């Protein structure tokens, strides 16, 4: 991180000056190409393990069943969003499975 340069946290290929402090002491670097990818894709970055997930916006919106969540993502469709998430399936699979099971049981009521 000398002179403010850092490796892009999304693609991990390029070095860039573009960054944001997402939490005290947690800096996320994003290169121009990954910002460009955010035009057509939703990008999630796990702040625990550093994995990034890039998915086409239309695919994500079409798969969402929760109407309020779907509406929220549709409102963000024209925005460039790289969203930080606390954990992901790669670093904490048990938390993700617990969340999914809890969500399914609520949906059945």
N, CA, C and O atoms as CSV, one atom per row, in Angstrom:
chain,resi,resn,atom,element,x,y,z
A,1,UNK,N,N,0.821,-1.184,0.000
A,1,UNK,CA,C,0.000,0.000,0.000
A,1,UNK,C,C,0.871,1.256,0.000
A,1,UNK,O,O,0.400,2.334,0.364
A,2,UNK,N,N,2.090,1.130,-0.391
A,2,UNK,CA,C,2.982,2.284,-0.452
A,2,UNK,C,C,2.428,3.323,-1.419
A,2,UNK,O,O,1.973,2.985,-2.511
A,3,UNK,N,N,2.470,4.576,-1.014
A,3,UNK,CA,C,1.987,5.696,-1.828
A,3,UNK,C,C,0.513,5.562,-2.191
A,3,UNK,O,O,0.078,6.149,-3.183
A,4,UNK,N,N,-0.261,4.816,-1.427
A,4,UNK,CA,C,-1.689,4.710,-1.695
A,4,UNK,C,C,-2.050,3.704,-2.766
A,4,UNK,O,O,-3.226,3.572,-3.106
A,5,UNK,N,N,-1.074,2.987,-3.311
A,5,UNK,CA,C,-1.371,1.955,-4.296
A,5,UNK,C,C,-1.752,0.674,-3.576
A,5,UNK,O,O,-1.201,0.345,-2.525
A,6,UNK,N,N,-2.694,-0.037,-4.154
A,6,UNK,CA,C,-3.068,-1.323,-3.599
A,6,UNK,C,C,-3.576,-2.234,-4.695
A,6,UNK,O,O,-4.011,-1.781,-5.754
A,7,UNK,N,N,-3.513,-3.519,-4.426
A,7,UNK,CA,C,-4.011,-4.508,-5.380
A,7,UNK,C,C,-5.532,-4.492,-5.367
A,7,UNK,O,O,-6.151,-4.438,-4.305
A,8,UNK,N,N,-6.126,-4.538,-6.547
A,8,UNK,CA,C,-7.583,-4.560,-6.662
A,8,UNK,C,C,-8.127,-5.759,-5.888
A,8,UNK,O,O,-7.723,-6.898,-6.121
A,9,UNK,N,N,-9.044,-5.489,-4.968
A,9,UNK,CA,C,-9.627,-6.556,-4.159
A,9,UNK,C,C,-10.613,-7.417,-4.938
A,9,UNK,O,O,-10.960,-8.508,-4.486
A,10,UNK,N,N,-11.072,-6.952,-6.097
A,10,UNK,CA,C,-12.046,-7.711,-6.880
A,10,UNK,C,C,-11.335,-8.704,-7.805
A,10,UNK,O,O,-11.536,-9.913,-7.686
A,11,UNK,N,N,-10.503,-8.197,-8.729
A,11,UNK,CA,C,-9.850,-9.081,-9.707
A,11,UNK,C,C,-8.497,-9.597,-9.229
A,11,UNK,O,O,-8.026,-10.630,-9.704
A,12,UNK,N,N,-7.878,-8.896,-8.305
A,12,UNK,CA,C,-6.565,-9.242,-7.763
A,12,UNK,C,C,-5.479,-9.286,-8.835
A,12,UNK,O,O,-4.437,-9.910,-8.636
A,13,UNK,N,N,-5.717,-8.620,-9.981
A,13,UNK,CA,C,-4.746,-8.589,-11.071
A,13,UNK,C,C,-4.015,-7.260,-11.175
A,13,UNK,O,O,-2.819,-7.228,-11.467
A,14,UNK,N,N,-4.712,-6.186,-10.940
A,14,UNK,CA,C,-4.172,-4.852,-11.182
A,14,UNK,C,C,-3.936,-4.118,-9.868
A,14,UNK,O,O,-4.494,-4.466,-8.828
A,15,UNK,N,N,-3.088,-3.085,-9.949
A,15,UNK,CA,C,-2.863,-2.188,-8.820
A,15,UNK,C,C,-3.463,-0.838,-9.159
A,15,UNK,O,O,-3.429,-0.400,-10.310
A,16,UNK,N,N,-4.015,-0.180,-8.148
A,16,UNK,CA,C,-4.754,1.050,-8.391
A,16,UNK,C,C,-4.637,1.996,-7.203
A,16,UNK,O,O,-4.283,1.592,-6.095
A,17,UNK,N,N,-4.941,3.253,-7.458
A,17,UNK,CA,C,-5.041,4.253,-6.394
A,17,UNK,C,C,-6.469,4.365,-5.866
A,17,UNK,O,O,-6.686,4.846,-4.754
A,18,UNK,N,N,-7.455,3.914,-6.675
A,18,UNK,CA,C,-8.869,4.056,-6.312
A,18,UNK,C,C,-9.195,3.146,-5.129
A,18,UNK,O,O,-9.059,1.925,-5.205
A,19,UNK,N,N,-9.623,3.764,-4.048
A,19,UNK,CA,C,-9.915,2.976,-2.855
A,19,UNK,C,C,-10.954,3.676,-1.993
A,19,UNK,O,O,-11.258,4.855,-2.176
A,20,UNK,N,N,-11.485,2.913,-1.052
A,20,UNK,CA,C,-12.425,3.439,-0.070
A,20,UNK,C,C,-12.162,2.705,1.244
A,20,UNK,O,O,-11.822,1.522,1.248
A,21,UNK,N,N,-12.321,3.416,2.347
A,21,UNK,CA,C,-12.191,2.788,3.659
A,21,UNK,C,C,-13.592,2.363,4.086
A,21,UNK,O,O,-14.417,3.200,4.453
A,22,UNK,N,N,-13.853,1.064,4.038
A,22,UNK,CA,C,-15.203,0.551,4.304
A,22,UNK,C,C,-15.490,0.405,5.793
A,22,UNK,O,O,-16.648,0.373,6.210
A,23,UNK,N,N,-14.453,0.318,6.573
A,23,UNK,CA,C,-14.541,0.277,8.031
A,23,UNK,C,C,-13.200,0.804,8.533
A,23,UNK,O,O,-12.225,0.800,7.781
A,24,UNK,N,N,-13.126,1.250,9.761
A,24,UNK,CA,C,-11.845,1.768,10.250
A,24,UNK,C,C,-10.709,0.769,10.030
A,24,UNK,O,O,-10.722,-0.334,10.576
A,25,UNK,N,N,-9.739,1.168,9.231
A,25,UNK,CA,C,-8.591,0.322,8.938
A,25,UNK,C,C,-8.795,-0.687,7.827
A,25,UNK,O,O,-7.847,-1.385,7.466
A,26,UNK,N,N,-9.987,-0.793,7.270
A,26,UNK,CA,C,-10.260,-1.740,6.182
A,26,UNK,C,C,-10.405,-0.964,4.884
A,26,UNK,O,O,-11.414,-0.301,4.645
A,27,UNK,N,N,-9.371,-1.061,4.047
A,27,UNK,CA,C,-9.341,-0.347,2.776
A,27,UNK,C,C,-9.638,-1.332,1.654
A,27,UNK,O,O,-9.080,-2.429,1.622
A,28,UNK,N,N,-10.505,-0.948,0.744
A,28,UNK,CA,C,-10.828,-1.766,-0.427
A,28,UNK,C,C,-10.382,-1.002,-1.664
A,28,UNK,O,O,-10.774,0.145,-1.879
A,29,UNK,N,N,-9.553,-1.657,-2.476
A,29,UNK,CA,C,-9.077,-1.090,-3.735
A,29,UNK,C,C,-9.864,-1.696,-4.886
A,29,UNK,O,O,-10.121,-2.900,-4.905
A,30,UNK,N,N,-10.248,-0.860,-5.848
A,30,UNK,CA,C,-11.005,-1.329,-7.014
A,30,UNK,C,C,-10.431,-0.661,-8.259
A,30,UNK,O,O,-10.385,0.567,-8.345
A,31,UNK,N,N,-9.991,-1.471,-9.227
A,31,UNK,CA,C,-9.419,-0.939,-10.465
A,31,UNK,C,C,-10.528,-0.461,-11.410
A,31,UNK,O,O,-11.703,-0.776,-11.217
A,32,UNK,N,N,-10.138,0.290,-12.413
A,32,UNK,CA,C,-11.100,0.848,-13.375
A,32,UNK,C,C,-11.876,-0.236,-14.112
A,32,UNK,O,O,-13.065,-0.069,-14.383
A,33,UNK,N,N,-11.212,-1.352,-14.440
A,33,UNK,CA,C,-11.902,-2.418,-15.160
A,33,UNK,C,C,-12.996,-3.066,-14.310
A,33,UNK,O,O,-14.055,-3.418,-14.830
A,34,UNK,N,N,-12.751,-3.222,-13.026
A,34,UNK,CA,C,-13.779,-3.805,-12.155
A,34,UNK,C,C,-14.918,-2.817,-11.925
A,34,UNK,O,O,-16.071,-3.224,-11.785
A,35,UNK,N,N,-14.609,-1.540,-11.884
A,35,UNK,CA,C,-15.675,-0.537,-11.801
A,35,UNK,C,C,-16.529,-0.612,-13.061
A,35,UNK,O,O,-17.752,-0.501,-12.988
A,36,UNK,N,N,-15.899,-0.798,-14.205
A,36,UNK,CA,C,-16.626,-0.940,-15.471
A,36,UNK,C,C,-17.513,-2.192,-15.452
A,36,UNK,O,O,-18.631,-2.168,-15.965
A,37,UNK,N,N,-17.014,-3.284,-14.861
A,37,UNK,CA,C,-17.805,-4.520,-14.756
A,37,UNK,C,C,-19.078,-4.298,-13.949
A,37,UNK,O,O,-20.086,-4.969,-14.169
A,38,UNK,N,N,-19.026,-3.349,-13.010
A,38,UNK,CA,C,-20.181,-3.086,-12.142
A,38,UNK,C,C,-21.352,-2.470,-12.897
A,38,UNK,O,O,-22.454,-2.387,-12.354
A,39,UNK,N,N,-21.137,-2.035,-14.136
A,39,UNK,CA,C,-22.249,-1.504,-14.938
A,39,UNK,C,C,-23.264,-2.595,-15.254
A,39,UNK,O,O,-24.470,-2.351,-15.210
A,40,UNK,N,N,-22.789,-3.789,-15.569
A,40,UNK,CA,C,-23.661,-4.889,-15.982
A,40,UNK,C,C,-23.768,-6.004,-14.949
A,40,UNK,O,O,-24.536,-6.948,-15.130
A,41,UNK,N,N,-23.008,-5.900,-13.875
A,41,UNK,CA,C,-22.957,-6.972,-12.884
A,41,UNK,C,C,-23.102,-6.419,-11.473
A,41,UNK,O,O,-22.702,-5.291,-11.186
A,42,UNK,N,N,-23.683,-7.234,-10.600
A,42,UNK,CA,C,-23.607,-6.953,-9.179
A,42,UNK,C,C,-22.319,-7.601,-8.697
A,42,UNK,O,O,-22.006,-8.727,-9.084
A,43,UNK,N,N,-21.578,-6.903,-7.861
A,43,UNK,CA,C,-20.318,-7.422,-7.337
A,43,UNK,C,C,-20.396,-7.414,-5.816
A,43,UNK,O,O,-20.717,-6.397,-5.201
A,44,UNK,N,N,-20.098,-8.563,-5.223
A,44,UNK,CA,C,-20.041,-8.675,-3.770
A,44,UNK,C,C,-18.617,-9.027,-3.390
A,44,UNK,O,O,-17.980,-9.852,-4.044
A,45,UNK,N,N,-18.118,-8.405,-2.335
A,45,UNK,CA,C,-16.771,-8.656,-1.832
A,45,UNK,C,C,-16.873,-9.086,-0.374
A,45,UNK,O,O,-17.377,-8.342,0.467
A,46,UNK,N,N,-16.391,-10.287,-0.082
A,46,UNK,CA,C,-16.404,-10.785,1.292
A,46,UNK,C,C,-15.306,-10.068,2.070
A,46,UNK,O,O,-14.132,-10.144,1.710
A,47,UNK,N,N,-15.687,-9.379,3.126
A,47,UNK,CA,C,-14.729,-8.623,3.925
A,47,UNK,C,C,-13.992,-9.503,4.928
A,47,UNK,O,O,-13.088,-9.030,5.616
A,48,UNK,N,N,-14.373,-10.791,5.018
A,48,UNK,CA,C,-13.671,-11.720,5.900
A,48,UNK,C,C,-12.533,-12.417,5.165
A,48,UNK,O,O,-11.396,-12.410,5.637
A,49,UNK,N,N,-12.829,-13.021,4.010
A,49,UNK,CA,C,-11.801,-13.801,3.306
A,49,UNK,C,C,-11.280,-13.125,2.039
A,49,UNK,O,O,-10.237,-13.522,1.521
A,50,UNK,N,N,-11.984,-12.115,1.531
A,50,UNK,CA,C,-11.518,-11.404,0.343
A,50,UNK,C,C,-12.020,-11.954,-0.979
A,50,UNK,O,O,-11.685,-11.412,-2.032
A,51,UNK,N,N,-12.817,-13.023,-0.953
A,51,UNK,CA,C,-13.379,-13.537,-2.210
A,51,UNK,C,C,-14.346,-12.521,-2.799
A,51,UNK,O,O,-15.046,-11.813,-2.075
A,52,UNK,N,N,-14.372,-12.464,-4.118
A,52,UNK,CA,C,-15.345,-11.592,-4.778
A,52,UNK,C,C,-16.251,-12.438,-5.658
A,52,UNK,O,O,-15.854,-13.478,-6.182
A,53,UNK,N,N,-17.474,-11.961,-5.801
A,53,UNK,CA,C,-18.491,-12.664,-6.579
A,53,UNK,C,C,-19.094,-11.675,-7.560
A,53,UNK,O,O,-19.606,-10.629,-7.162
A,54,UNK,N,N,-19.033,-12.006,-8.834
A,54,UNK,CA,C,-19.544,-11.135,-9.892
A,54,UNK,C,C,-20.656,-11.891,-10.608
A,54,UNK,O,O,-20.428,-12.966,-11.164
A,55,UNK,N,N,-21.859,-11.324,-10.591
A,55,UNK,CA,C,-23.012,-11.972,-11.220
A,55,UNK,C,C,-23.763,-10.962,-12.075
A,55,UNK,O,O,-23.924,-9.813,-11.665
A,56,UNK,N,N,-24.231,-11.371,-13.268
A,56,UNK,CA,C,-25.013,-10.465,-14.123
A,56,UNK,C,C,-26.252,-9.951,-13.393
A,56,UNK,O,O,-26.956,-10.714,-12.732
A,57,UNK,N,N,-26.504,-8.668,-13.521
A,57,UNK,CA,C,-27.623,-8.042,-12.810
A,57,UNK,C,C,-28.956,-8.704,-13.140
A,57,UNK,O,O,-29.739,-8.990,-12.234
A,58,UNK,N,N,-29.226,-8.950,-14.407
A,58,UNK,CA,C,-30.514,-9.541,-14.784
A,58,UNK,C,C,-30.682,-10.940,-14.212
A,58,UNK,O,O,-31.778,-11.302,-13.783
A,59,UNK,N,N,-29.626,-11.725,-14.197
A,59,UNK,CA,C,-29.687,-13.072,-13.627
A,59,UNK,C,C,-30.046,-13.005,-12.142
A,59,UNK,O,O,-30.896,-13.761,-11.669
A,60,UNK,N,N,-29.405,-12.109,-11.419
A,60,UNK,CA,C,-29.676,-11.963,-9.985
A,60,UNK,C,C,-31.117,-11.526,-9.754
A,60,UNK,O,O,-31.829,-12.121,-8.944
A,61,UNK,N,N,-31.540,-10.499,-10.457
A,61,UNK,CA,C,-32.895,-9.964,-10.279
A,61,UNK,C,C,-33.946,-11.017,-10.603
A,61,UNK,O,O,-34.939,-11.142,-9.886
A,62,UNK,N,N,-33.737,-11.773,-11.675
A,62,UNK,CA,C,-34.712,-12.795,-12.074
A,62,UNK,C,C,-34.807,-13.942,-11.071
A,62,UNK,O,O,-35.857,-14.576,-10.967
A,63,UNK,N,N,-33.731,-14.221,-10.329
A,63,UNK,CA,C,-33.740,-15.342,-9.383
A,63,UNK,C,C,-34.271,-14.970,-8.002
A,63,UNK,O,O,-34.590,-15.859,-7.213
A,64,UNK,N,N,-34.373,-13.692,-7.697
A,64,UNK,CA,C,-34.833,-13.276,-6.365
A,64,UNK,C,C,-36.335,-13.500,-6.247
A,64,UNK,O,O,-37.109,-13.081,-7.107
A,65,UNK,N,N,-36.734,-14.171,-5.165
A,65,UNK,CA,C,-38.155,-14.457,-4.942
A,65,UNK,C,C,-38.797,-13.449,-3.993
A,65,UNK,O,O,-39.983,-13.149,-4.125
A,66,UNK,N,N,-38.035,-12.926,-3.044
A,66,UNK,CA,C,-38.544,-11.942,-2.090
A,66,UNK,C,C,-38.833,-10.644,-2.844
A,66,UNK,O,O,-37.919,-10.018,-3.382
A,67,UNK,N,N,-40.099,-10.243,-2.881
A,67,UNK,CA,C,-40.510,-9.094,-3.694
A,67,UNK,C,C,-39.872,-7.783,-3.255
A,67,UNK,O,O,-39.519,-6.962,-4.101
A,68,UNK,N,N,-39.717,-7.571,-1.957
A,68,UNK,CA,C,-39.100,-6.328,-1.486
A,68,UNK,C,C,-37.625,-6.279,-1.851
A,68,UNK,O,O,-37.120,-5.238,-2.271
A,69,UNK,N,N,-36.935,-7.397,-1.694
A,69,UNK,CA,C,-35.526,-7.465,-2.062
A,69,UNK,C,C,-35.366,-7.305,-3.569
A,69,UNK,O,O,-34.454,-6.619,-4.030
A,70,UNK,N,N,-36.249,-7.937,-4.335
A,70,UNK,CA,C,-36.215,-7.825,-5.793
A,70,UNK,C,C,-36.395,-6.367,-6.215
A,70,UNK,O,O,-35.682,-5.875,-7.090
A,71,UNK,N,N,-37.348,-5.685,-5.592
A,71,UNK,CA,C,-37.596,-4.277,-5.912
A,71,UNK,C,C,-36.364,-3.429,-5.588
A,71,UNK,O,O,-36.000,-2.541,-6.359
A,72,UNK,N,N,-35.726,-3.701,-4.454
A,72,UNK,CA,C,-34.530,-2.953,-4.065
A,72,UNK,C,C,-33.416,-3.138,-5.088
A,72,UNK,O,O,-32.762,-2.169,-5.475
A,73,UNK,N,N,-33.195,-4.368,-5.528
A,73,UNK,CA,C,-32.159,-4.622,-6.527
A,73,UNK,C,C,-32.528,-4.007,-7.878
A,73,UNK,O,O,-31.649,-3.540,-8.601
A,74,UNK,N,N,-33.803,-4.001,-8.221
A,74,UNK,CA,C,-34.226,-3.382,-9.479
A,74,UNK,C,C,-33.978,-1.876,-9.443
A,74,UNK,O,O,-33.604,-1.286,-10.458
A,75,UNK,N,N,-34.182,-1.252,-8.291
A,75,UNK,CA,C,-33.915,0.179,-8.160
A,75,UNK,C,C,-32.424,0.487,-8.284
A,75,UNK,O,O,-32.045,1.598,-8.655
A,76,UNK,N,N,-31.589,-0.490,-7.975
A,76,UNK,CA,C,-30.134,-0.312,-8.047
A,76,UNK,C,C,-29.550,-0.764,-9.382
A,76,UNK,O,O,-28.336,-0.709,-9.579
A,77,UNK,N,N,-30.395,-1.204,-10.284
A,77,UNK,CA,C,-29.921,-1.803,-11.535
A,77,UNK,C,C,-29.029,-0.865,-12.345
A,77,UNK,O,O,-28.084,-1.324,-12.987
A,78,UNK,N,N,-29.308,0.430,-12.328
A,78,UNK,CA,C,-28.520,1.380,-13.114
A,78,UNK,C,C,-27.337,1.962,-12.341
A,78,UNK,O,O,-26.608,2.804,-12.865
A,79,UNK,N,N,-27.148,1.527,-11.121
A,79,UNK,CA,C,-26.062,2.041,-10.291
A,79,UNK,C,C,-24.851,1.122,-10.361
A,79,UNK,O,O,-24.964,-0.071,-10.642
A,80,UNK,N,N,-23.693,1.711,-10.100
A,80,UNK,CA,C,-22.468,0.925,-9.988
A,80,UNK,C,C,-22.299,0.583,-8.516
A,80,UNK,O,O,-21.955,1.444,-7.705
A,81,UNK,N,N,-22.540,-0.674,-8.175
A,81,UNK,CA,C,-22.493,-1.078,-6.773
A,81,UNK,C,C,-21.531,-2.248,-6.595
A,81,UNK,O,O,-21.624,-3.273,-7.270
A,82,UNK,N,N,-20.614,-2.056,-5.670
A,82,UNK,CA,C,-19.763,-3.140,-5.199
A,82,UNK,C,C,-20.076,-3.240,-3.714
A,82,UNK,O,O,-19.749,-2.346,-2.934
A,83,UNK,N,N,-20.709,-4.328,-3.340
A,83,UNK,CA,C,-21.249,-4.458,-1.992
A,83,UNK,C,C,-20.345,-5.334,-1.131
A,83,UNK,O,O,-19.988,-6.445,-1.523
A,84,UNK,N,N,-19.982,-4.831,0.035
A,84,UNK,CA,C,-19.216,-5.614,0.991
A,84,UNK,C,C,-20.153,-6.509,1.783
A,84,UNK,O,O,-21.207,-6.068,2.241
A,85,UNK,N,N,-19.767,-7.761,1.941
A,85,UNK,CA,C,-20.546,-8.693,2.760
A,85,UNK,C,C,-19.646,-9.200,3.890
A,85,UNK,O,O,-18.430,-9.297,3.730
A,86,UNK,N,N,-20.252,-9.519,5.021
A,86,UNK,CA,C,-19.475,-9.933,6.196
A,86,UNK,C,C,-18.810,-11.286,6.010
A,86,UNK,O,O,-17.635,-11.454,6.337
A,87,UNK,N,N,-19.554,-12.247,5.489
A,87,UNK,CA,C,-19.038,-13.603,5.288
A,87,UNK,C,C,-19.590,-14.147,3.975
A,87,UNK,O,O,-20.551,-13.616,3.418
A,88,UNK,N,N,-18.963,-15.215,3.496
A,88,UNK,CA,C,-19.444,-15.840,2.257
A,88,UNK,C,C,-19.420,-17.357,2.419
A,88,UNK,O,O,-18.968,-17.876,3.440
A,89,UNK,N,N,-19.897,-18.041,1.428
A,89,UNK,CA,C,-19.968,-19.500,1.444
A,89,UNK,C,C,-18.577,-20.132,1.493
A,89,UNK,O,O,-18.424,-21.240,2.007
A,90,UNK,N,N,-17.564,-19.444,0.966
A,90,UNK,CA,C,-16.209,-19.997,0.948
A,90,UNK,C,C,-15.555,-19.979,2.328
A,90,UNK,O,O,-14.859,-20.928,2.689
A,91,UNK,N,N,-15.768,-18.921,3.100
A,91,UNK,CA,C,-15.074,-18.813,4.390
A,91,UNK,C,C,-15.911,-19.301,5.570
A,91,UNK,O,O,-15.352,-19.743,6.573
A,92,UNK,N,N,-17.221,-19.229,5.470
A,92,UNK,CA,C,-18.082,-19.629,6.587
A,92,UNK,C,C,-19.330,-20.331,6.058
A,92,UNK,O,O,-20.435,-19.804,6.189
A,93,UNK,N,N,-19.167,-21.517,5.461
A,93,UNK,CA,C,-20.326,-22.189,4.859
A,93,UNK,C,C,-21.434,-22.503,5.862
A,93,UNK,O,O,-22.614,-22.461,5.516
A,94,UNK,N,N,-21.059,-22.817,7.101
A,94,UNK,CA,C,-22.090,-23.176,8.082
A,94,UNK,C,C,-23.011,-21.998,8.391
A,94,UNK,O,O,-24.208,-22.201,8.594
A,95,UNK,N,N,-22.489,-20.780,8.432
A,95,UNK,CA,C,-23.353,-19.613,8.683
A,95,UNK,C,C,-24.303,-19.373,7.523
A,95,UNK,O,O,-25.461,-19.011,7.731
A,96,UNK,N,N,-23.823,-19.570,6.310
A,96,UNK,CA,C,-24.663,-19.359,5.135
A,96,UNK,C,C,-25.775,-20.408,5.103
A,96,UNK,O,O,-26.929,-20.079,4.828
A,97,UNK,N,N,-25.433,-21.671,5.385
A,97,UNK,CA,C,-26.433,-22.743,5.392
A,97,UNK,C,C,-27.457,-22.491,6.499
A,97,UNK,O,O,-28.657,-22.646,6.274
A,98,UNK,N,N,-26.995,-22.105,7.693
A,98,UNK,CA,C,-27.923,-21.794,8.797
A,98,UNK,C,C,-28.871,-20.674,8.397
A,98,UNK,O,O,-30.071,-20.754,8.661
A,99,UNK,N,N,-28.349,-19.641,7.767
A,99,UNK,CA,C,-29.178,-18.511,7.341
A,99,UNK,C,C,-30.215,-18.965,6.311
A,99,UNK,O,O,-31.386,-18.599,6.400
A,100,UNK,N,N,-29.778,-19.763,5.336
A,100,UNK,CA,C,-30.693,-20.229,4.289
A,100,UNK,C,C,-31.790,-21.109,4.883
A,100,UNK,O,O,-32.955,-20.986,4.503
A,101,UNK,N,N,-31.431,-21.987,5.803
A,101,UNK,CA,C,-32.432,-22.853,6.432
A,101,UNK,C,C,-33.411,-22.044,7.267
A,101,UNK,O,O,-34.610,-22.322,7.255
A,102,UNK,N,N,-32.918,-21.051,7.988
A,102,UNK,CA,C,-33.792,-20.192,8.793
A,102,UNK,C,C,-34.730,-19.408,7.886
A,102,UNK,O,O,-35.913,-19.258,8.192
A,103,UNK,N,N,-34.207,-18.910,6.776
A,103,UNK,CA,C,-35.011,-18.139,5.829
A,103,UNK,C,C,-36.099,-19.008,5.210
A,103,UNK,O,O,-37.232,-18.554,5.047
A,104,UNK,N,N,-35.770,-20.253,4.862
A,104,UNK,CA,C,-36.758,-21.157,4.274
A,104,UNK,C,C,-37.863,-21.483,5.271
A,104,UNK,O,O,-39.032,-21.560,4.893
A,105,UNK,N,N,-37.508,-21.676,6.542
A,105,UNK,CA,C,-38.536,-22.015,7.528
A,105,UNK,C,C,-39.483,-20.842,7.753
A,105,UNK,O,O,-40.669,-21.052,8.006
A,106,UNK,N,N,-38.986,-19.626,7.667
A,106,UNK,CA,C,-39.840,-18.446,7.805
A,106,UNK,C,C,-40.776,-18.346,6.614
A,106,UNK,O,O,-41.939,-17.975,6.770
A,107,UNK,N,N,-40.286,-18.672,5.430
A,107,UNK,CA,C,-41.083,-18.576,4.219
A,107,UNK,C,C,-42.235,-19.581,4.229
A,107,UNK,O,O,-43.269,-19.333,3.610
A,108,UNK,N,N,-42.074,-20.711,4.922
A,108,UNK,CA,C,-43.098,-21.745,4.926
A,108,UNK,C,C,-44.281,-21.403,5.817
A,108,UNK,O,O,-45.369,-21.941,5.613
A,109,UNK,N,N,-44.107,-20.538,6.786
A,109,UNK,CA,C,-45.179,-20.223,7.745
A,109,UNK,C,C,-46.371,-19.579,7.093
A,109,UNK,O,O,-47.348,-19.259,7.771
